[in-house]
């Protein structure tokens, strides 16, 4: 019985050593190959995934230095290109955001979630790592907080903000990150309270102000 146990223990140790030797390997060209696993100085796992000729393939899981229970980041790499489907999580395993990355750059649509990990907090669109196109944020009810547009990382185009009851309260326009063009502002009833023009972040021309009786007060501003 003791002999059998010793033989089992010996085989187990050999398998363990073989498994340990099979990770963190490089090929003849010096590129990482096969399963790689790295740890933090405190011994907790940092990441684990698989390489082929130095390129990440398949699923990589990354962990917090404080916990190895849930990955805080999962990347699923493509075999054909540098794109990876990316999902960020809290240390408790609740999803925070997801999208696609090309190297270190975000590309395409990204979704961000409220703390419940279910309802969407915002939608953003990226090109070469910078915001480009429509961007939306939402209340937990699903109603929009604001809808705006970016061009090369700067606000560009119409921007609308909404109250939690769905009423439009701000309606302004941007060009290259600065307020330009017609602007309208409303109260929580959806009634216009004042309107006018912007140029390079400054009010210009005639602005019109409305009181509760819907009468109009006019204020002339220097151009």
N, CA, C and O of each residue as an XYZ file, in Angstrom:
892
protein
N       0.824     -1.202      0.000
C       0.000      0.000      0.000
C       0.861      1.255      0.000
O       0.589      2.222     -0.713
N       1.929      1.213      0.835
C       2.817      2.360      0.891
C       3.539      2.560     -0.427
O       3.763      3.684     -0.877
N       3.902      1.415     -1.045
C       4.593      1.493     -2.332
C       3.709      2.141     -3.383
O       4.170      2.978     -4.160
N       2.414      1.746     -3.409
C       1.472      2.316     -4.366
C       1.293      3.823     -4.138
O       1.219      4.609     -5.083
N       1.226      4.196     -2.861
C       1.072      5.617     -2.540
C       2.286      6.420     -2.987
O       2.156      7.518     -3.527
N       3.484      5.850     -2.751
C       4.698      6.539     -3.151
C       4.790      6.657     -4.671
O       5.249      7.672     -5.194
N       4.355      5.623     -5.370
C       4.353      5.672     -6.840
C       3.379      6.732     -7.342
O       3.679      7.475     -8.277
N       2.192      6.793     -6.701
C       1.205      7.808     -7.073
C       1.748      9.211     -6.829
O       1.594     10.102     -7.665
N       2.388      9.397     -5.668
C       2.934     10.705     -5.320
C       4.025     11.112     -6.295
O       4.114     12.271     -6.702
N       4.848     10.149     -6.660
C       5.918     10.417     -7.615
C       5.367     10.828     -8.979
O       5.843     11.782     -9.594
N       4.352     10.088     -9.442
C       3.718     10.411    -10.737
C       3.062     11.784    -10.703
O       3.145     12.553    -11.661
N       2.404     12.078     -9.577
C       1.732     13.373     -9.438
C       2.743     14.518     -9.499
O       2.507     15.528    -10.162
N       3.867     14.354     -8.804
C       4.895     15.389     -8.807
C       5.493     15.573    -10.194
O       5.809     16.691    -10.599
N       5.644     14.475    -10.913
C       6.180     14.561    -12.268
C       5.223     15.303    -13.191
O       5.638     16.122    -14.011
N       3.925     15.000    -13.041
C       2.926     15.700    -13.842
C       2.895     17.184    -13.502
O       2.753     18.032    -14.383
N       3.029     17.487    -12.213
C       3.028     18.881    -11.773
C       4.220     19.624    -12.336
O       4.083     20.751    -12.811
N       5.389     19.004    -12.288
C       6.586     19.632    -12.827
C       6.485     19.816    -14.337
O       6.907     20.834    -14.885
N       5.910     18.793    -15.005
C       5.731     18.886    -16.459
C       4.800     20.034    -16.813
O       5.049     20.774    -17.765
N       3.713     20.181    -16.033
C       2.753     21.271    -16.282
C       3.403     22.619    -16.049
O       3.177     23.566    -16.803
N       4.220     22.706    -14.989
C       4.889     23.968    -14.700
C       5.897     24.323    -15.782
O       6.060     25.487    -16.147
N       6.574     23.284    -16.293
C       7.572     23.527    -17.325
C       6.944     23.899    -18.665
O       7.608     24.480    -19.523
N       5.646     23.559    -18.848
C       4.989     23.799    -20.136
C       4.407     25.200    -20.259
O       3.889     25.554    -21.319
N       4.477     25.999    -19.215
C       3.971     27.373    -19.289
C       5.132     28.351    -19.366
O       6.268     28.023    -19.026
N       4.820     29.567    -19.824
C       5.805     30.652    -19.938
C       7.004     30.241    -20.805
O       8.157     30.495    -20.458
N       6.697     29.599    -21.943
C       7.746     29.132    -22.843
C       7.898     30.068    -24.042
O       6.986     30.821    -24.382
N       9.055     30.002    -24.663
C       9.297     30.745    -25.903
C       9.684     29.746    -26.988
O      10.178     28.659    -26.690
N       9.458     30.118    -28.247
C       9.818     29.230    -29.347
C      11.256     29.498    -29.795
O      11.985     30.263    -29.164
N      11.642     28.862    -30.883
C      13.018     28.990    -31.366
C      13.378     30.416    -31.753
O      14.548     30.799    -31.741
N      12.348     31.205    -32.099
C      12.593     32.601    -32.467
C      12.629     33.528    -31.263
O      12.874     34.726    -31.407
N      12.387     32.985    -30.077
C      12.384     33.793    -28.869
C      11.044     34.434    -28.570
O      10.930     35.237    -27.645
N      10.011     34.081    -29.360
C       8.673     34.636    -29.144
C       7.897     33.764    -28.166
O       8.091     32.549    -28.110
N       7.030     34.387    -27.409
C       6.221     33.637    -26.441
C       5.310     32.637    -27.153
O       4.715     32.937    -28.188
N       5.219     31.459    -26.578
C       4.465     30.376    -27.208
C       3.721     29.584    -26.145
O       4.264     29.285    -25.081
N       2.443     29.239    -26.450
C       1.661     28.426    -25.535
C       1.112     29.222    -24.369
O       0.981     30.444    -24.442
N       0.792     28.517    -23.285
C       0.156     29.136    -22.118
C       1.165     29.959    -21.327
O       2.267     29.506    -21.019
N       0.749     31.194    -21.007
C       1.566     32.064    -20.158
C       0.740     32.483    -18.952
O      -0.456     32.759    -19.039
N       1.437     32.516    -17.825
C       0.782     32.898    -16.577
C       1.745     33.744    -15.761
O       2.890     33.354    -15.534
N       1.271     34.906    -15.321
C       2.094     35.800    -14.514
C       1.410     36.074    -13.184
O       0.183     36.057    -13.080
N       2.237     36.328    -12.164
C       1.710     36.590    -10.828
C       2.212     37.931    -10.303
O       3.251     38.437    -10.727
N       1.448     38.489     -9.373
C       1.879     39.683     -8.651
C       2.936     39.285     -7.613
O       3.094     38.100     -7.320
N       3.661     40.263     -7.056
C       4.638     39.944     -6.001
C       4.032     39.217     -4.802
O       4.726     38.475     -4.107
N       2.717     39.434     -4.557
C       2.085     38.755     -3.415
C       1.608     37.340     -3.756
O       0.976     36.682     -2.930
N       1.906     36.879     -4.958
C       1.560     35.517     -5.348
C       0.226     35.371     -6.042
O      -0.062     34.309     -6.593
N      -0.601     36.411     -6.034
C      -1.890     36.321     -6.729
C      -1.678     36.393     -8.240
O      -0.759     37.045     -8.734
N      -2.555     35.705     -8.945
C      -2.424     35.672    -10.401
C      -2.698     37.052    -10.993
O      -3.645     37.736    -10.602
N      -1.864     37.441    -11.926
C      -2.022     38.722    -12.615
C      -2.769     38.536    -13.931
O      -3.748     39.231    -14.205
N      -2.298     37.594    -14.739
C      -3.023     37.272    -15.972
C      -2.660     35.865    -16.413
O      -1.641     35.308    -16.004
N      -3.522     35.301    -17.261
C      -3.263     34.004    -17.864
C      -3.876     33.979    -19.245
O      -5.013     34.409    -19.438
N      -3.115     33.470    -20.215
C      -3.610     33.386    -21.575
C      -2.651     32.589    -22.435
O      -1.696     31.992    -21.937
N      -2.913     32.586    -23.719
C      -2.126     31.759    -24.629
C      -1.572     32.595    -25.784
O      -2.249     33.466    -26.330
N      -0.322     32.300    -26.135
C       0.347     32.979    -27.241
C       0.634     31.993    -28.375
O       0.786     30.790    -28.162
N       0.699     32.539    -29.564
C       1.165     31.778    -30.717
C       2.142     32.657    -31.480
O       1.765     33.665    -32.079
N       3.402     32.252    -31.444
C       4.471     33.014    -32.087
C       4.465     34.481    -31.636
O       4.624     35.393    -32.448
N       4.284     34.685    -30.352
C       4.346     36.021    -29.779
C       3.055     36.804    -29.808
O       2.994     37.903    -29.257
N       2.013     36.268    -30.439
C       0.729     36.965    -30.532
C      -0.294     36.330    -29.595
O      -0.421     35.108    -29.525
N      -1.031     37.197    -28.867
C      -2.093     36.688    -28.005
C      -3.206     36.078    -28.850
O      -3.623     36.664    -29.850
N      -3.682     34.916    -28.453
C      -4.807     34.284    -29.132
C      -5.798     33.793    -28.083
O      -5.416     33.444    -26.966
N      -7.061     33.771    -28.455
C      -8.075     33.258    -27.538
C      -8.301     34.179    -26.354
O      -8.175     35.399    -26.460
N      -8.636     33.575    -25.226
C      -9.088     34.323    -24.047
C      -7.935     34.594    -23.078
O      -7.199     33.685    -22.692
N      -7.800     35.846    -22.703
C      -6.864     36.254    -21.645
C      -7.677     36.792    -20.484
O      -8.618     37.562    -20.677
N      -7.310     36.382    -19.270
C      -7.984     36.857    -18.071
C      -6.992     37.591    -17.183
O      -5.893     37.108    -16.914
N      -7.409     38.774    -16.735
C      -6.572     39.617    -15.888
C      -7.270     39.810    -14.535
O      -8.492     39.938    -14.457
N      -6.455     39.828    -13.475
C      -7.011     39.881    -12.122
C      -6.446     41.059    -11.330
O      -5.384     41.595    -11.645
N      -7.186     41.439    -10.301
C      -6.735     42.475     -9.380
C      -5.666     41.916     -8.457
O      -5.647     40.717     -8.182
N      -4.781     42.772     -7.980
C      -3.751     42.340     -7.032
C      -4.361     41.939     -5.691
O      -3.728     41.253     -4.888
N      -5.611     42.380     -5.458
C      -6.264     42.104     -4.171
C      -7.087     40.821     -4.181
O      -7.378     40.272     -3.119
N      -7.469     40.330     -5.364
C      -8.349     39.165     -5.411
C      -8.173     38.382     -6.701
O      -8.007     38.960     -7.775
N      -8.212     37.063     -6.583
C      -8.155     36.194     -7.758
C      -9.485     35.479     -7.987
O      -9.561     34.536     -8.775
N     -10.530     35.928     -7.297
C     -11.817     35.256     -7.389
C     -12.486     35.512     -8.730
O     -12.992     34.587     -9.367
N     -12.486     36.780     -9.160
C     -13.097     37.137    -10.447
C     -12.095     37.938    -11.274
O     -11.396     38.794    -10.732
N     -12.016     37.675    -12.571
C     -11.174     38.533    -13.411
C     -11.783     39.930    -13.507
O     -13.004     40.077    -13.557
N     -10.935     40.947    -13.532
C     -11.425     42.318    -13.700
C     -11.383     42.729    -15.167
O     -11.894     43.786    -15.538
N     -10.779     41.899    -15.988
C     -10.689     42.173    -17.421
C     -10.556     40.858    -18.176
O      -9.734     40.007    -17.837
N     -11.380     40.711    -19.203
C     -11.275     39.549    -20.088
C     -11.135     40.052    -21.516
O     -11.959     40.828    -22.000
N     -10.071     39.595    -22.186
C      -9.860     39.944    -23.587
C      -9.916     38.667    -24.428
O      -9.269     37.668    -24.114
N     -10.694     38.726    -25.487
C     -10.758     37.608    -26.424
C     -10.150     38.060    -27.739
O     -10.742     38.856    -28.468
N      -8.970     37.549    -28.037
C      -8.204     38.019    -29.193
C      -8.577     37.267    -30.468
O      -8.892     36.077    -30.453
N      -8.529     38.002    -31.557
C      -8.756     37.406    -32.870
C      -7.467     36.764    -33.380
O      -6.372     37.225    -33.057
N      -7.596     35.711    -34.167
C      -6.432     35.080    -34.775
C      -5.995     35.806    -36.043
O      -4.841     35.702    -36.456
N      -6.933     36.553    -36.666
C      -6.662     37.160    -37.960
C      -6.071     38.567    -37.873
O      -5.379     38.997    -38.796
N      -6.330     39.296    -36.775
C      -5.873     40.682    -36.687
C      -5.576     41.034    -35.235
O      -5.531     40.157    -34.372
N      -5.375     42.322    -34.972
C      -5.025     42.768    -33.623
C      -6.244     43.140    -32.782
O      -6.092     43.648    -31.671
N      -7.434     42.900    -33.289
C      -8.639     43.258    -32.550
C      -8.906     42.271    -31.416
O      -8.599     41.083    -31.510
N      -9.485     42.803    -30.346
C      -9.851     41.959    -29.208
C     -11.168     42.444    -28.624
O     -11.372     43.644    -28.438
N     -12.056     41.508    -28.338
C     -13.280     41.843    -27.611
C     -12.921     41.961    -26.133
O     -12.310     41.061    -25.557
N     -13.311     43.083    -25.527
C     -12.845     43.407    -24.177
C     -14.037     43.631    -23.253
O     -15.001     44.304    -23.616
N     -13.958     43.058    -22.051
C     -14.995     43.272    -21.032
C     -14.315     43.587    -19.703
O     -13.476     42.823    -19.226
N     -14.690     44.731    -19.109
C     -14.179     45.114    -17.792
C     -15.209     44.764    -16.723
O     -16.414     44.908    -16.931
N     -14.706     44.295    -15.556
C     -15.560     43.916    -14.439
C     -15.048     44.560    -13.143
O     -13.889     44.965    -13.051
N     -15.938     44.645    -12.149
C     -15.510     44.979    -10.801
C     -14.863     43.742    -10.184
O     -14.917     42.656    -10.760
N     -14.255     43.908     -9.017
C     -13.649     42.764     -8.334
C     -14.694     41.733     -7.903
O     -14.359     40.583     -7.618
N     -15.962     42.151     -7.857
C     -17.045     41.226     -7.504
C     -17.662     40.555     -8.726
O     -18.635     39.811     -8.603
N     -17.102     40.815     -9.898
C     -17.578     40.153    -11.101
C     -18.735     40.834    -11.799
O     -19.392     40.219    -12.639
N     -19.005     42.106    -11.470
C     -20.092     42.863    -12.114
C     -19.529     43.607    -13.322
O     -18.519     44.302    -13.212
N     -20.173     43.464    -14.453
C     -19.685     44.096    -15.671
C     -19.729     45.623    -15.558
O     -20.708     46.189    -15.072
N     -18.658     46.281    -16.013
C     -18.579     47.739    -16.016
C     -18.663     48.316    -17.423
O     -19.346     49.316    -17.647
N     -17.975     47.692    -18.365
C     -17.981     48.196    -19.740
C     -17.509     47.094    -20.681
O     -16.891     46.115    -20.263
N     -17.819     47.279    -21.964
C     -17.351     46.314    -22.961
C     -17.278     46.973    -24.327
O     -17.983     47.939    -24.617
N     -16.399     46.417    -25.160
C     -16.225     46.936    -26.505
C     -15.092     46.210    -27.193
O     -14.742     45.091    -26.817
N     -14.519     46.845    -28.204
C     -13.435     46.257    -28.988
C     -12.221     47.168    -28.910
O     -12.345     48.393    -28.931
N     -11.037     46.552    -28.817
C      -9.793     47.312    -28.806
C      -8.882     46.828    -29.914
O      -8.833     45.638    -30.225
N      -8.165     47.764    -30.504
C      -7.114     47.471    -31.472
C      -5.807     47.865    -30.805
O      -5.433     49.038    -30.807
N      -5.116     46.893    -30.235
C      -3.972     47.222    -29.396
C      -4.466     47.901    -28.131
O      -5.245     47.320    -27.376
N      -4.016     49.131    -27.895
C      -4.448     49.886    -26.725
C      -5.554     50.883    -27.049
O      -5.998     51.625    -26.173
N      -5.999     50.904    -28.302
C      -7.010     51.873    -28.739
C      -8.411     51.274    -28.765
O      -8.621     50.175    -29.279
N      -9.364     52.009    -28.207
C     -10.767     51.626    -28.339
C     -11.230     51.911    -29.759
O     -10.860     52.927    -30.349
N     -12.043     51.007    -30.307
C     -12.609     51.194    -31.646
C     -14.078     50.796    -31.621
O     -14.490     49.934    -30.845
N     -14.862     51.437    -32.483
C     -16.276     51.091    -32.585
C     -17.072     51.501    -31.352
O     -16.678     52.393    -30.600
N     -18.198     50.826    -31.168
C     -19.101     51.177    -30.056
C     -18.655     50.536    -28.744
O     -18.309     49.356    -28.693
N     -18.673     51.344    -27.689
C     -18.422     50.876    -26.334
C     -19.638     51.128    -25.469
O     -20.279     52.174    -25.569
N     -19.955     50.161    -24.617
C     -21.081     50.280    -23.701
C     -20.559     50.329    -22.268
O     -19.669     49.566    -21.892
N     -21.125     51.240    -21.471
C     -20.786     51.366    -20.055
C     -22.062     51.160    -19.242
O     -23.148     51.555    -19.665
N     -21.920     50.537    -18.071
C     -23.087     50.121    -17.305
C     -23.166     50.812    -15.952
O     -22.156     51.193    -15.361
N     -24.416     50.962    -15.476
C     -24.627     51.406    -14.102
C     -24.085     50.341    -13.146
O     -23.688     49.260    -13.581
N     -24.069     50.643    -11.852
C     -23.463     49.754    -10.866
C     -24.142     48.390    -10.793
O     -23.560     47.433    -10.281
N     -25.380     48.295    -11.307
C     -26.053     46.993    -11.284
C     -25.513     46.040    -12.346
O     -25.814     44.847    -12.324
N     -24.708     46.571    -13.284
C     -24.136     45.726    -14.323
C     -25.124     45.278    -15.372
O     -24.814     44.407    -16.186
N     -26.314     45.861    -15.368
C     -27.365     45.452    -16.307
C     -27.818     46.629    -17.180
O     -27.786     46.549    -18.408
N     -28.235     47.712    -16.534
C     -28.730     48.865    -17.285
C     -27.568     49.680    -17.835
O     -26.545     49.851    -17.173
N     -27.737     50.173    -19.039
C     -26.671     50.890    -19.733
C     -26.576     52.330    -19.231
O     -27.574     53.050    -19.181
N     -25.377     52.732    -18.865
C     -25.108     54.103    -18.440
C     -24.800     54.997    -19.633
O     -25.274     56.131    -19.700
N     -24.009     54.493    -20.572
C     -23.649     55.309    -21.729
C     -23.224     54.446    -22.908
O     -22.827     53.290    -22.760
N     -23.326     55.058    -24.085
C     -22.834     54.467    -25.322
C     -21.863     55.462    -25.952
O     -22.172     56.647    -26.074
N     -20.700     54.979    -26.346
C     -19.718     55.847    -26.990
C     -19.186     55.163    -28.243
O     -19.183     53.936    -28.346
N     -18.739     55.972    -29.185
C     -18.152     55.447    -30.413
C     -16.743     55.999    -30.583
O     -16.495     57.191    -30.398
N     -15.828     55.103    -30.941
C     -14.426     55.466    -31.052
C     -13.875     55.143    -32.436
O     -14.335     54.230    -33.122
N     -12.868     55.932    -32.818
C     -12.102     55.658    -34.022
C     -10.641     55.946    -33.713
O     -10.283     57.066    -33.349
N      -9.809     54.936    -33.859
C      -8.381     55.068    -33.543
C      -8.150     55.592    -32.132
O      -7.240     56.388    -31.899
N      -8.974     55.145    -31.198
C      -8.764     55.486    -29.799
C      -9.351     56.799    -29.337
O      -9.231     57.136    -28.159
N      -9.989     57.565    -30.230
C     -10.594     58.841    -29.823
C     -12.089     58.811    -30.121
O     -12.548     58.098    -31.013
N     -12.834     59.598    -29.357
C     -14.277     59.650    -29.548
C     -14.615     60.205    -30.921
O     -14.061     61.216    -31.353
N     -15.534     59.525    -31.601
C     -15.939     59.938    -32.939
C     -17.361     59.442    -33.181
O     -17.633     58.245    -33.083
N     -18.273     60.375    -33.501
C     -19.654     59.982    -33.734
C     -20.535     60.255    -32.522
O     -20.181     61.042    -31.645
N     -21.679     59.596    -32.488
C     -22.677     59.865    -31.451
C     -22.257     59.266    -30.112
O     -21.653     58.195    -30.052
N     -22.590     59.979    -29.048
C     -22.357     59.518    -27.683
C     -23.624     59.789    -26.884
O     -24.196     60.876    -26.966
N     -24.067     58.786    -26.101
C     -25.303     58.924    -25.341
C     -25.087     58.490    -23.896
O     -24.341     57.549    -23.626
N     -25.745     59.182    -22.973
C     -25.795     58.722    -21.581
C     -27.256     58.573    -21.186
O     -28.140     59.209    -21.760
N     -27.494     57.710    -20.182
C     -28.870     57.366    -19.834
C     -29.085     57.375    -18.321
O     -28.179     57.071    -17.544
N     -30.299     57.730    -17.927
C     -30.737     57.500    -16.554
C     -30.972     56.000    -16.371
O     -31.027     55.254    -17.350
N     -31.111     55.557    -15.114
C     -31.346     54.138    -14.861
C     -32.677     53.673    -15.434
O     -32.885     52.478    -15.645
N     -33.579     54.620    -15.685
C     -34.862     54.271    -16.295
C     -34.726     53.938    -17.771
O     -35.652     53.405    -18.383
N     -33.561     54.254    -18.345
C     -33.363     54.041    -19.775
C     -33.589     55.290    -20.595
O     -33.265     55.315    -21.783
N     -34.144     56.339    -19.980
C     -34.342     57.600    -20.702
C     -32.999     58.312    -20.863
O     -32.138     58.215    -19.988
N     -32.815     59.025    -21.973
C     -31.515     59.660    -22.210
C     -31.260     60.844    -21.281
O     -32.162     61.625    -20.977
N     -30.020     60.954    -20.843
C     -29.560     62.129    -20.108
C     -29.066     63.179    -21.088
O     -29.435     64.350    -20.999
N     -28.220     62.747    -22.032
C     -27.753     63.655    -23.077
C     -27.376     62.863    -24.319
O     -27.015     61.688    -24.251
N     -27.470     63.543    -25.452
C     -27.066     62.989    -26.739
C     -26.168     64.015    -27.401
O     -26.568     65.164    -27.594
N     -24.969     63.612    -27.745
C     -24.021     64.554    -28.337
C     -23.154     63.853    -29.368
O     -23.192     62.630    -29.510
N     -22.376     64.646    -30.081
C     -21.556     64.118    -31.176
C     -20.118     64.593    -31.046
O     -19.847     65.715    -30.621
N     -19.201     63.704    -31.426
C     -17.778     64.023    -31.405
C     -17.182     63.880    -32.802
O     -17.641     63.093    -33.629
N     -16.146     64.671    -33.027
C     -15.348     64.529    -34.236
C     -13.885     64.647    -33.832
O     -13.448     65.693    -33.353
N     -13.137     63.575    -34.026
C     -11.721     63.546    -33.653
C     -11.498     63.940    -32.197
O     -10.557     64.666    -31.877
N     -12.378     63.453    -31.315
C     -12.210     63.680    -29.889
C     -12.768     64.977    -29.360
O     -12.686     65.234    -28.158
N     -13.339     65.814    -30.230
C     -13.906     67.089    -29.807
C     -15.412     67.109    -30.075
O     -15.895     66.512    -31.037
N     -16.140     67.809    -29.202
C     -17.571     67.973    -29.441
C     -17.783     68.680    -30.771
O     -17.169     69.710    -31.048
N     -18.664     68.109    -31.590
C     -18.882     68.671    -32.919
C     -20.278     68.264    -33.383
O     -20.536     67.092    -33.656
N     -21.166     69.241    -33.467
C     -22.541     68.963    -33.865
C     -23.523     69.295    -32.748
O     -23.180     69.989    -31.791
N     -24.728     68.798    -32.880
C     -25.793     69.099    -31.924
C     -25.597     68.350    -30.613
O     -25.142     67.206    -30.596
N     -25.952     69.023    -29.503
C     -25.958     68.377    -28.196
C     -27.271     68.673    -27.503
O     -27.693     69.827    -27.421
N     -27.915     67.631    -27.005
C     -29.181     67.785    -26.291
C     -29.077     67.153    -24.913
O     -28.542     66.056    -24.751
N     -29.607     67.880    -23.908
C     -29.684     67.347    -22.548
C     -31.148     67.248    -22.144
O     -31.988     68.044    -22.564
N     -31.430     66.230    -21.304
C     -32.812     65.955    -20.938
C     -32.943     65.843    -19.419
O     -32.019     65.403    -18.736
N     -34.106     66.249    -18.903
C     -34.441     66.012    -17.503
C     -34.834     64.545    -17.341
O     -35.052     63.845    -18.329
N     -34.923     64.082    -16.092
C     -35.242     62.670    -15.873
C     -36.668     62.302    -16.275
O     -37.010     61.122    -16.349
N     -37.509     63.325    -16.538
C     -38.861     63.046    -17.026
C     -38.921     62.995    -18.551
O     -39.999     62.865    -19.132
N     -37.748     63.098    -19.201
C     -37.686     63.009    -20.655
C     -37.799     64.323    -21.385
O     -37.708     64.354    -22.612
N     -37.997     65.426    -20.653
C     -38.160     66.745    -21.278
C     -36.803     67.301    -21.707
O     -35.839     67.260    -20.943
N     -36.735     67.815    -22.923
C     -35.530     68.465    -23.426
C     -35.306     69.773    -22.682
O     -36.216     70.599    -22.601
N     -34.098     69.975    -22.133
C     -33.832     71.223    -21.403
C     -32.715     72.056    -22.045
O     -32.722     73.279    -21.912
N     -31.761     71.428    -22.735
C     -30.701     72.154    -23.440
C     -30.612     71.646    -24.862
O     -30.660     70.440    -25.106
N     -30.479     72.578    -25.810
C     -30.329     72.217    -27.212
C     -29.317     73.184    -27.816
O     -29.668     74.303    -28.192
N     -28.059     72.750    -27.909
C     -26.982     73.634    -28.356
C     -26.168     72.944    -29.444
O     -26.383     71.772    -29.754
N     -25.230     73.694    -30.018
C     -24.415     73.168    -31.107
C     -22.938     73.496    -30.897
O     -22.581     74.559    -30.389
N     -22.094     72.547    -31.304
C     -20.647     72.710    -31.159
C     -19.943     72.594    -32.506
O     -20.392     71.885    -33.407
N     -18.835     73.305    -32.615
C     -17.924     73.152    -33.741
C     -16.507     73.080    -33.175
O     -16.039     74.019    -32.531
N     -15.833     71.963    -33.419
C     -14.461     71.771    -32.934
C     -14.317     72.059    -31.439
O     -13.360     72.707    -31.015
N     -15.269     71.574    -30.648
C     -15.165     71.675    -29.201
C     -15.657     72.972    -28.592
O     -15.572     73.148    -27.377
N     -16.172     73.891    -29.409
C     -16.648     75.165    -28.887
C     -18.102     75.395    -29.290
O     -18.552     74.975    -30.356
N     -18.830     76.088    -28.386
C     -20.222     76.420    -28.682
C     -20.293     77.363    -29.869
O     -19.653     78.415    -29.881
N     -21.082     76.975    -30.872
C     -21.284     77.796    -32.059
C     -22.693     77.556    -32.586
O     -23.172     76.423    -32.628
N     -23.349     78.648    -32.987
C     -24.667     78.520    -33.578
C     -25.792     78.692    -32.580
O     -25.583     79.157    -31.460
N     -27.001     78.309    -33.003
C     -28.213     78.517    -32.225
C     -28.232     77.653    -30.972
O     -27.866     76.477    -30.990
N     -28.677     78.286    -29.874
C     -28.823     77.574    -28.602
C     -30.207     77.854    -28.035
O     -30.696     78.983    -28.070
N     -30.830     76.797    -27.509
C     -32.155     76.934    -26.898
C     -32.149     76.245    -25.529
O     -31.581     75.165    -25.364
N     -32.793     76.895    -24.553
C     -32.856     76.364    -23.197
C     -34.308     76.363    -22.721
O     -35.042     77.328    -22.932
N     -34.711     75.266    -22.077
C     -36.102     75.064    -21.697
C     -36.207     74.789    -20.195
O     -35.238     74.383    -19.553
N     -37.412     75.021    -19.648
C     -37.653     74.643    -18.258
C     -38.141     73.194    -18.202
O     -38.244     72.523    -19.228
N     -38.438     72.724    -16.993
C     -38.825     71.316    -16.825
C     -40.204     70.999    -17.395
O     -40.606     69.837    -17.456
N     -40.923     72.036    -17.809
C     -42.205     71.824    -18.479
C     -42.032     71.733    -19.997
O     -42.990     71.483    -20.728
N     -40.820     71.936    -20.448
C     -40.578     71.926    -21.882
C     -40.822     73.269    -22.540
O     -40.900     73.352    -23.766
N     -40.944     74.335    -21.737
C     -41.199     75.671    -22.267
C     -39.883     76.405    -22.505
O     -38.983     76.365    -21.666
N     -39.777     77.068    -23.639
C     -38.569     77.815    -23.982
C     -38.385     78.974    -23.006
O     -39.305     79.766    -22.805
N     -37.204     79.079    -22.398
C     -36.964     80.177    -21.450
C     -35.970     81.202    -21.999
O     -36.082     82.385    -21.678
N     -35.007     80.784    -22.811
C     -34.183     81.765    -23.516
C     -33.459     81.087    -24.679
O     -33.240     79.876    -24.687
N     -33.096     81.922    -25.667
C     -32.463     81.414    -26.876
C     -31.594     82.490    -27.496
O     -31.847     83.682    -27.324
N     -30.574     82.066    -28.216
C     -29.680     83.005    -28.884
C     -28.567     82.273    -29.593
O     -28.626     81.058    -29.780
N     -27.540     83.025    -29.989
C     -26.448     82.476    -30.775
C     -25.133     82.498    -29.996
O     -24.872     83.390    -29.188
N     -24.313     81.471    -30.274
C     -22.950     81.412    -29.755
C     -21.953     81.498    -30.906
O     -22.227     81.079    -32.031
N     -20.784     82.059    -30.585
C     -19.664     82.015    -31.514
C     -18.393     81.808    -30.701
O     -18.034     82.648    -29.876
N     -17.721     80.700    -30.934
C     -16.491     80.370    -30.213
C     -16.666     80.469    -28.700
O     -15.849     81.079    -28.011
N     -17.725     79.870    -28.197
C     -18.021     79.774    -26.758
C     -18.556     81.066    -26.149
O     -18.752     81.125    -24.935
N     -18.796     82.090    -26.943
C     -19.298     83.359    -26.415
C     -20.661     83.693    -27.017
O     -20.917     83.438    -28.194
N     -21.542     84.277    -26.173
C     -22.842     84.716    -26.658
C     -22.667     85.936    -27.568
O     -21.891     86.845    -27.274
N     -23.402     85.929    -28.670
C     -23.342     87.062    -29.593
C     -24.756     87.466    -29.992
O     -25.704     86.693    -29.855
N     -24.874     88.690    -30.487
C     -26.136     89.131    -31.042
C     -27.259     89.255    -30.034
O     -27.029     89.472    -28.844
N     -28.456     89.116    -30.521
C     -29.662     89.306    -29.718
C     -30.095     87.991    -29.085
O     -30.294     86.996    -29.782
N     -30.242     87.989    -27.762
C     -30.764     86.839    -27.025
C     -32.161     87.163    -26.531
O     -32.421     88.268    -26.056
N     -33.037     86.219    -26.642
C     -34.428     86.413    -26.236
C     -34.730     85.608    -24.981
O     -34.402     84.424    -24.893
N     -35.359     86.266    -24.014
C     -35.708     85.647    -22.738
C     -37.220     85.666    -22.569
O     -37.875     86.652    -22.905
N     -37.775     84.568    -22.045
C     -39.212     84.430    -21.916
C     -39.577     84.214    -20.454
O     -38.931     83.440    -19.749
N     -40.641     84.922    -19.999
C     -41.096     84.701    -18.621
C     -42.261     83.720    -18.620
O     -42.630     83.179    -19.662
N     -42.833     83.497    -17.444
C     -43.882     82.485    -17.303
C     -45.140     82.822    -18.088
O     -45.922     81.933    -18.423
N     -45.340     84.114    -18.386
C     -46.519     84.510    -19.156
C     -46.256     84.417    -20.655
O     -47.082     84.831    -21.469
N     -45.085     83.865    -21.012
C     -44.686     83.683    -22.409
C     -44.514     85.002    -23.133
O     -44.619     85.061    -24.358
N     -44.251     86.066    -22.378
C     -43.896     87.331    -23.015
C     -42.394     87.352    -23.197
O     -41.664     86.619    -22.530
N     -41.943     88.191    -24.099
C     -40.562     88.146    -24.529
C     -39.806     89.367    -24.037
O     -40.250     90.498    -24.237
N     -38.646     89.142    -23.385
C     -37.733     90.186    -23.032
C     -36.506     90.037    -23.912
O     -36.030     88.922    -24.125
N     -35.988     91.144    -24.424
C     -34.867     91.065    -25.343
C     -33.620     91.686    -24.723
O     -33.691     92.743    -24.096
N     -32.501     91.037    -24.898
C     -31.245     91.548    -24.395
C     -30.243     91.560    -25.532
O     -30.023     90.543    -26.190
N     -29.632     92.725    -25.761
C     -28.667     92.862    -26.840
C     -27.255     92.685    -26.268
O     -26.863     93.397    -25.343
N     -26.499     91.740    -26.818
C     -25.137     91.505    -26.386
C     -24.176     91.912    -27.495
O     -24.487     91.799    -28.680
N     -23.003     92.388    -27.088
C     -22.008     92.847    -28.060
C     -21.456     91.671    -28.855
O     -21.230     90.587    -28.318
N     -21.249     91.903    -30.116
C     -20.669     90.875    -30.975
C     -19.139     90.928    -30.906
O     -18.464     90.137    -31.564
